[in-house]
Amino acid sequence: MFFKKIFVAITAGFIFSIILSVIDYTPLSERNEDVLYYSFPALVAGGILYIIPLFLFLGIPISMILDFYLNKLKANNKARNYLLSVLFYTLGGVFVTLLLLLFIQGGRASSVSAFFAVLWSIIFASLLFLHISIAFEVIIRKFKNYLVNNRSS
């Protein structure tokens, strides 16, 4: 399970880095003179350097804690399980936001809008982690079924 989480964390971190780079990138036609702009690959590389460690060292432990409690609440209803997962991972994103805010800025946000920008980004990252994890589980299950059904005797 832990190695699955590492794979999910790296994949989610890479995808999140690309998404943030797309948002932050300034096309050549819109650039001002005498202003430093990073190329798209540099934005992705920088994002990977900062984001993947956060996914690995915060995302994996929090995901494991959330999954522990989700397994205790597991029901036969797939929709209920999915909605509980979304709720738990959203609350996990809120927790990470407050944790980072506490450690980085001593518990104070520079502004309400900055706080909500960080909050929405981290909630999106936690939900991305959840959905990549779900997709990975489906792929693994289908691959195992394929191997069992196509085993040569």
N, C-alpha and C positions, 0 to 999 in steps of 0.2 A: 504494500500500500504506500509506503514511504517513497519508493522509487517512482510510482505513478504520480505522486504529489510533486516530486521534483520535475518530472517531465511536464506536468500541467503548469507549474510555476514558470518554468523557462519559456514555454510556448505562450502563455498568457502575457508574460513580461515582454516578449518580443512583439506580439501583436499590439499590446498597449503602447509600446514605444513607437511603432509605425503610426498608429492612430494619432498620438500626440504630435509626432513629427509632421504629419499631414496638416494638422490644425495650426501648428506654429510656423510652418514654412512660408516664406515670402517669395513669390515668383520674381524672376529677374525684371519683368516689366513694371513691377510695383515698388522696386527698391529705390531708396533715396541715396544721394551721394554722401560720402563721408560717414556712412553708417555701416557697422560690421554686421553682416548676415552670414549665417552658416548654411552650407549646402545641405540638401536633403539627407545624403548619406551621413554627414557629420551629426545632424540632429538625431538620426536613428541610432548611431553609435553612442552618442552621449546619453540618449535615453536608455539604451540597453545597459550602460555602465551604472546608471543610477536606479533604474526601475527593477531589473531582474533581481538584484540583491534584496530589495524590499519585498518582492514576491517570495523569494526563498526564505528570508529570515523572519518576516512578519506573516506573510500569506500562508505558508505551510503550517506553522504552529496554530494559528487561529483557525484555519480550515480544519485541522484535525480535531480541535476542541469543538467546533461547530458540528462536525460530522458525528462526533461522539454523542452529543445531545440529540441530534437529528435521528440517529439510530435508535435511541431510547423512545422517541416519539413516533417511530415509523408505523404506518398503517397500511392496509391493503389498497387504499385509494391512491393511485399514482398522482392525481391532480393535487390532492391534499399534501402529499409528500413534496411535490414540486413547489407549491406555494409556501410551505414551511421552510424549504431550503432557500427560496428567494428572500423571505422575511429574515431568516437567520443571517444570511450572507450580507444583506443590507445593513442589519444591526451590527454585524462584524465590521463593515466598512465605516460606520459611524464611530465605533470603538477605536479603530485604527486612526481615524482622523483626529479624534480627541487625544489619543496617545501621542501621535506625531506633533500635534499642536503643543502639548504639554512639554515634550522634550526639546522641540526645536525653538519655540518662542516663549517658553516659560508659562504656558497656559493662556496666552493672549494672542488674539488674531489682530493683524494690522487693520482690518476693516471687516465688516459683516459680509461684504461682497467677496472679499478674498477668502473668508472662511467657507462660504457656500461654494465657491469655485473649487476649492480643495475637497470639500465634502462630496460634491457630485462626482468629481474625478475618481475619488477613492471608492465610492459606492459603485461606479461603473466598473472599476478595476476588480472589485470583489465579485460582482455579478459576471464579469468576463471569466474570472477564475472558476466560478461555479459552472458556467455553461461549457467551458472547455473540459472541465472535469466530467460532466455528464456525457459530453460527446465522446470523450476518451473511453469511458466505461462502456458505452454502446459499441464502439469500434472493437474493443477488446472482447466483449461478449459475442459479437458476430464472428470475429476471427476464431474464437474458441469453438463456436458451433460449426463453422466451416471445417476446421481441422477434425472435429469429431465425426462429422458426416462424410468427409472425403478421405478418411483414413483407409489406406490400402491394407488388406489382410493377407 
